[in-house]
C-alpha cells in the first residue's frame, strides 16, 4: 500500500486511500502542477 505523502513522477501526491478490489488499490491524490484532485489506481498483475 502506498503511504500518504508519496510522490509519483514528481507530479502526483498521495493524499489518502480509497478502496481495494480484485485488481488493486485506489488512492485519492493531488496533481501538484495544477492543484487538481485525481484518483490513482495501483494495478496488480496476476
PyMOL commands that set and color helices and strands:
alter all, ss='L'
color gray80, all
select strands_A, chain A and resi 7-8+12-20+24-31+36-43
alter strands_A, ss='S'
color yellow, strands_A
deselect
rebuild
show_as cartoon
